[in-house]
């Protein structure tokens, strides 16, 4: 099944089982379907060769859907509770939340879910500093007796509250400026920064083990990340949500072979947005792994999951990486 953008929004082609003929149909956006738009799929009873008629019908259906979204999309109303402030922050199209990177959004989502579940019903006009101190102490409690306290979780939730009340202040919502000021005067203990770093010797051992286990893509990724001082996301990329695609996701930000010319890397990094230039001919580990890849295979993403032939999903990469470098021999890479 394939989907076509452009002048026929929502058009996709389905292969008919009995004769293999391509049949056109229109599909609504996932977010519209999630909000209740129907029909979500329309079989287009138009000759497959008449692209002009198919495109016109697709545009008509797309316009109906967009008009419905403009009217029916539920508006979030601030009712004075923390939960409604969270909903505003997540749902308003002008919220700074929507300018964040997907990975940051996922982190925020976790903290916001904790806050909404545990204290979302609390009214903002009745909160003070003692509430925040009490919430912090509760949130840092161990998940189970005998386990370590969850200091990082508690600290991050307090940081999230500062962001929420800052957003509420820009919206002119009552009491948000007051609470943001209170939090600005409070300090909450955080976990100390991680000191462990992977060493050159460990990288050499990892590369050898990855090849022994038949996972050269991990050896290449590790060499590039270590000698190029690159973040994991800049090497393997990430899968971002994309409601306009049938799969619901698209791959982005990873390393492509077009970024490497004559073993020289030129790529904008995700952290700074600035282009980094690295001559891997000066770095023997990375150069050796790059040279293992045959010239006719140097197309598209540099790091692919050999199991699927597609770029790695983050969890799959971490699982495979950890299988090569079991704890506690190596620090976790990110």
C-alpha angles and dihedrals in degrees: 000000000000135000128214126206126187120065093002106054113195095016117142133167125227122196112231111233099220099053108004093244117155113243120196121226137165124234127194123230115275094238091053091050090048089055091052105268114160142229092035093182129032123190106224109221092200128119107269091227093058098084094164092059092044092050092048092051091048091052090050093052092044091052090051090052094048091049090051091050091052091055105031103039104115114243119223113235123203108232098174097266128116089238092060091049089053090050091051092049092050099038108037111099092220095050114121086232089082092057092058124102114261093248090053091048090054090053092048090048091058094051093043091051090054092049094045093048097045105034106002093115093060117110114238094220090062098051127105140164094281090061091055092048090050092047091050092053092048094047093050093057114117118265088236133007111279095025125111119274114261096237095153093053092050093047093048092051090054089050088050090054090055089053092047095050090044089055091046090052091056088052091052093241115164120261095007094106090049093051094044088055092051092051090048088063094048128084125204124193116247132194113272117258116269112263101184115101130177114256131221091250091052091050091052090050092046093052092050092048093047091055090046089055093047097251106121090158089068091049090052093046092050094048093049093046095048102042094034091047086227129157117246092247091056090056106039098021125212140263112242127195113258115177092190092066123076091229089053092228142070132196119241147159097030130126116277126194088240087067089063118066119172086347092302115126121217113174139136110246122228094228101056104010087229122127116254120208118200127171103210090190084081093055114068099196095052093040092053092051093046091051090054088068111088115239093242089056095055095100130114122347114016094214117049133170103249088210094062106015088233131104113283124269106231096244093047091051092049092048092050092044092052091050088060095042107034122194135298096018095073134032116242113269122221 
